[in-house]
Amino acid sequence: MNNPLTAWKDFFSETGDITRFAGRFFREGFLPPYEFNELLRQSFEIGYRSLPLCGVTGFIMGLVITIQSHPSMETFGTESWLPSVVSVSLVREIVPVITALICAGKIGSGIGAELGSMNVTEQIDAMEVSGTNPFKYLIVTRILSATLMVPLLVILSDTISLYGAFIGVNMKQVVSFHLYTNQIFEKLSFSDVLPSITKSFFFGFAISIIGCYKGYNTKNGTEGVGRSANMAVVISTFAVFIIDLIAAQIADILHFT
């Protein structure tokens, strides 16, 4: 059985290592040379290839939440408020967090496994020998891509989930699309959308920095690659919930709630 003191020591030690890794990103990430071609390629891999999964999940979330919310609201005679209530729930909290969790599983594990395999096969060492800065080429591009792409995925998932909610509303009652959109935008405000998009940038940064850290520091051969990918998902998921909790508190202080 592990000593609790040792476990806490390992936790804080790894937290410090990830923080130093992030500090190196801020030191080197914005200095030339810039790897624009690799940045575009990673944006395609991270953003475009994740869109179908995020889109389908967003559609199902909007549909299911609307269907499940209808009986409760019908009991209190407030089913006419269903579009506005569901839209606020989806945009403010549900879609950003679920999309971030999907990205933690897909993007975090992918980055961890890819960099881990490159590390154990000494491809990163070969890049250093050839004169290429592997940190700028491999790490900076992936972190910037994820930080930019996750908010875009959240915005697209928001849109798709609202369309799913529209279909869910019309499964129980007849509401025109024009009336539905009017009800949504009467209730949604800038203070609903801004915190959602802002915290998505932090979700993307946390997911990518953890995935890159675990992959870049992989040890123990192929067994370590699987462990790095797994831990990248676990730690990223935990980080998403922590960031969401902090964002909710900040939004409350700034009266965005």
N, C-alpha and C positions, 0 to 999 in steps of 0.2 A: 504493500500500500504506500502510495506516494506521500511524502511529508508535505502538509499544507504550506509550511513555510517555504519549502523548495519550490512548490508550484507557484506561489505568489512571486518568488524571486525570478523564476523563469518568465512569468507573465510580464513583469515590469522590465526585465532585461530585453525581451523581444519587442516590447513597446518602444523602448529607447532605440533599439536597432532600426525599427521601421521609421521612427522620427528622424534619425540621422540619414536614413536612405531618402526620405522626403526632402531633407535639407540639401542633400547633394543634387536632387532634381532641381530645386530652386536656384542653386548656384550655377549649374551647368546648362539647364534647360533653355535659357533665354540668351545664351551667348552663341555667336557663330562658331563653326558652320551649322547651317540649318538643313535638316533632312526632309525637305518638302515632299519629295516623291514617296518616301517611306511613310510620312504622315498621312498622305492621301490614301495610300494602300491600306494602312491600318484603319483609317476612318471607314473605308469600304468594308473591310473585314468585320470591324466591330459594330458599325452602324447598320449598313445595308443587310448584312447576313443575319442580324438579330431582329430585324424588323418583322418578318413573318411570325415568329414566335411571340414577340411582344404585342403585335397587332391582334392575333387570335386570342391571346389571353385577355387583352383589353376588351375585346368584343364580348367575350364570355362573362367577364366581370360585370360589365354594364347590363347585360341581359339578365344574369342571375340575380344581381342585387335588386334590380327593378321588380322582378317577379316575386322575390321573397319579401320585399318591402310593401307590396301592394295590399296584402291581407291586413297587416297591422294598421296601415293608414286608412283603409276602408272601414275598419272597426270604429275609428274615431271620426269618420266622415271627412277626412282630409285627403282623399285620393287625388283631388285636383292639384295638390301641392307636390305630387310625386316627382314630376320632372325636375323641379327646382331643388328639392331635397336631395335626390339621387345625384344630380349633377355636381352639387357642392361637395358631397361625400367623395365622389370619384375624383374630382379635380384636386381637392385639397389634400387628400390623404391616401386613398386606396390605390389609385393608379400609380402615383410616384413610387410608393413603397413596394408594391408588387412588381413593377417594372424593374426597380433596382435589385430586387431579390432574384429575378430572372437573369439579369445581367451579372449578378454575383455568381450565379451557377454557370452561365455560359461563358461570359467574358473572363471572369476571374480564374476559372479552372483552365480555360484555353490558354490564357497568358502564362499561368503557372506551369502547365505541362509543356508548352512550347519552349519557354526559356529554360526550364529544367532539363529538357532533353538536349538543348543546345549546350548547356553547361556541362553535363556529364559526358557528352561526346566531344568536348573540348573545342567546339566551334567558336565559343566566345574568346578563348585563348588565341585561336587562329586569327580572329579579327584584330586583336590587339597587336599580334606580330605583324600583320599586314599594314598597320598604321591607321586602322579605323578605330574610332572611339566607340566601343560597343555600348557604353551607357547612353550616349546621345542617340545612336542609331536604333537600339533595341528598346531602351527604357523610356526615354523622353518622348519618342513618337507614340508609344502605346498609351502613356499617361495622358498626353494632350488629346489624343484621339478619343479615348474613353470619356474624358472630362467634357469634351464638346458633344459627343454623340449621345450620351445617356440623356441629357435634357431634350434633345431632339426626339429620341425614342419616347420619352415621357409625353411630349406634346402630341405626337402622332397617336400614341396609345390613348391619350385623353380624348382626342377627336373620335377615334374608332369606338371607344367605350361609350361615348355619348350617343353614337348611332345605335349601338347595341341596346342602350337604355330606351331609345325611341321605339325600337322593335318590341322591347319588353312592355312598354306602356300600351302599345297598340294590341298586345295580346289580351289585355284585360278591358280596354276601352278604346274608343276611336278618337285619336288626337291627330290633327293635321301637323305636317312638319313645320309649317309656318308658326302655328300656335305653340308647338313644342319648343322651337328655338327662341321664341319671344319669352316664354316662361323661364328658360335657362338663363338668358342674358339679363333678365330683370333681377335675378337672384345673384348670379355670379358677379363678382366685382374684382377690381385690381388687387385688393387685399387677399383675395382667394387664390389668384393665379401666381402672384409674385413669390410668396413663400414656397409654393410648390416647385416652380422652376428653379429658384435659387438653391434649394437644398438638393436638387437633382445634380447640379454641378459638383457638389460635395460628395454625393453618392458615387458619381463616376470617378472622381479623383481617388476616393478611398478604395474602391474596388480595384482600380488599376494599380495603385501604389502597392497594395497588399499582394496582388497577383504577381507583379514584377519582382517584389522583394523576395517572395517565397521561391519563385522560379530562378532568379538570378543567384540565389544562395543555396541552390539544391546540392545535396551531398548524398553519398551512399548509392551511386549508380541508378539503375532503372527503378529500384524500389523507392529511392528518394524522389523520383519524378512523380510517382503516384501520390506519395505523401504530401509533396508540395502542392499539387493540384487540389487535393482534398482539403488541406489546411487553408489554402487561399479562399475556397468557398466558405468554410466555416468562419474564418475570421472576418471575411467581407460581409457575411450575413449579420454577424454580431455588430460590425461597424455601422451598417445601414440602420439598424434599430437605435443605436446610440446617437447617431447623427439626427435621426428623425425625432428622438426625444428632445435633444438640445434645440432643434429647429422649432419644435412646438412651444418650448419655454420662451425662446426669443420672440416668436410671433406673438405670444401672449403679452410679453413685456412691451412690445412695440404696438400693441393693440391691433394686430392683424387678425385676431380671432373674433 
